[in-house]
Amino acid sequence: MNFIWYIIIGIVSGFLAGKIMNGGGFGLLINLLVGIIGGVLGGWVFGLLGIATAGILGSLITSIIGAVLLLWIVSFFRKPHKADI
């Protein structure tokens, strides 16, 4: 059952991170991957800072912050669009 919650939290956090970072999301599968990797990244960063979260809401916040951080890092490696120039 916990695995299903991780998937749901990953999808939601990936979708919200795509909206926060001036995008529209990348589709269900990519949002899931961004959310899961963001959750791991957010958990690692929070651990370095000594911040602990608990429950579904804490996991969601950690995952969203990690996914936003991941999208921010990825934005440095993407080619600029013509609209960005």
N, C-alpha and C positions, 0 to 999 in steps of 0.2 A: 504494500500500500504506500509506503514511503516513496518508492520509485515513481509512482504516479504523481505524487505531490512535487517531486523534483522536476518532472517533465512539465507540469502545469506552471510551476514557478519560473522555469526556464523560458517557456513560451511567452508568458506575460512580461517578464523582465526584458526579454529581447525585443518584444514589440514596443514596450514603453521607452526603452533606450533608443530605438530607432526614431521614435517620435521626438524625444528630447534632443537628439543630436542632429536635428534639421534633416531628417529623412522620413521616409514613410514606412520603414520596416523593409525587410528583404524577403518576405514570404515565411510561411510557417516553419519549414525545415531550417532555414538559415537563422530565423529568430530563435528557434530552439537551441541551435548550436551557440549562437552569440550569448544567449541567456545562461547556458550551462557553463561555458568558458568564463563568462563574466562572473558567475557565482563563485567559481574557483578562484578567479583573480581577486574578486572582492573579499572573499574569505581570507586570502593570503595577505592582502593589504590591511584589512581590519586586524588580523593577527599581529602584523608588524607594529601597528599603532596601539595595540593592547585593548582593542574594542571587541566586546563580545555581544552577540545578538542571540535571541532565543525565539523559538516559535516560527510560525509561518510568516508573520509580518516581518520579523527580523531577517529571515532568510530572503524574503522578497526585496527588502531594502538593500541588503548586502549584494544581492544578485543584480539589481538595477544599477547600483553604483559601479560595480565591477564591469557590467556590460557597457555602460557609458564610457568608462575608462578605456575599455577595449576598443570601442568605436573611435574614440579620440586618438588612440595610438595608431589604429589602422588608417585614419585619415591622413597621417603624415606620409604614407606610402602609396596613396592613390594618386593617379594623375588628375590634375584639376579639369573640371568640365569647362566647356566654352562659356557657360553662364557665370562661372567663378572668376574668369579672367577679367 
